[in-house]
Amino acid sequence: MCRALLYLGEPVLLDNLLYQPDSALVRQSYMPKMLHMMNLAGFGMRAWDRQSRAPGKPWAYGSTELPVFDRNLKNLAEKVEASAVLAHVRGVAYSTAVEISPANVHPFQFPGSPLAMAHNGDLARFADLRPALASHVPESLVRHIRGTTDSEWIYALVLSGLRDPLAVPGGDELAEAIARALAIIRRERERLGIDVSSSVNLFFADGTQLAAVRYCFDFGRYATADAARVHEANLSFLSLWYTLGRDYGLHDGEWRMTGGAQAADSILVASEPLTRDVASWVEVPEYAVLHARLREGRPDVTLRYLD
């Protein structure tokens, strides 16, 4: 499985999210603490800088190289500050059948759309499911799908539920589009008789808001004909955490935010806490969408439960 993070708030140096903390995202590619597998199939990122030219258009970076050895990424991370970030390290099943290519690196962001998305999880029997999902996505979006992942089709389904995929959605509209996409997948799985555990943790950002989904279809149901084929990442509900505060950085030898939720100007969401001190991190509930937008300089956070 994968690891991902979202950030929204006061500008932060990318290095302080990707490389420096005790469990920084790049460290999670080879040493995650809440997942017993490595994530070695690529790194991708979108980072929005308010002071840059065309601030609505993010910095975009993607590579199939291992991020821990990626000097270009490290040099970029040491120089760029961003007020909104979506970053992802890709993990896949250890198989020669898996496609490792730039087109499959998350996040996904179709041309002209402000919304980017990354995914942690997998849809069982996706080869059977894909034709069914295609019937729910208009051709104007299908033509932008370049890769072979289930994740990109989930992204296309969510965009299909927006009034205008090329406009910044409202928070309620985005949550409704996410719920619609999951409902479509659920119906098509039932029609095809797919009833095994399939994790769908999703991460969305457009520079002005973020949304994170913690979800799983048919959790706890596994094909038992060959127990050795059960993917260990599906044996537990995939983790998702967030923390609120201000002045994110190194404080008295610990990476953390200060001030607590009451004085927060930033929010950080991640597959697992980036810091050794986890006291200020809160676990996102199962079957929920967390949404955050800055209002008067403070993160307005809401939780919505899903069917």
ABEGO torsion letter per residue (X at the ends): XBBBBBBBEBBBBAAAAAAABAABAAAAAABBAABBBBBAAEBBBBBBBAABBGAABBBBBBBABBAAABAAAAAAAAABBBABBBBBBBBBBBBAABBBBAAABOBBBBBGBABBBBBBEBBBGAAAAAAAAAAABBAAAAAABABABAAAAAAAAAAAABABAABBBBAAAAAAAAAAAAAAAAAAAAAAGBABBBBBBBBBBAGABBBBBBBBBGBGBBBAABAAABBAAAABBBBBBBBBEBGBEBBGGBBBBBGEAAABABBBBBABBABABAAABBBBBBGBBBBBBBBGGBBBBBBBBBX
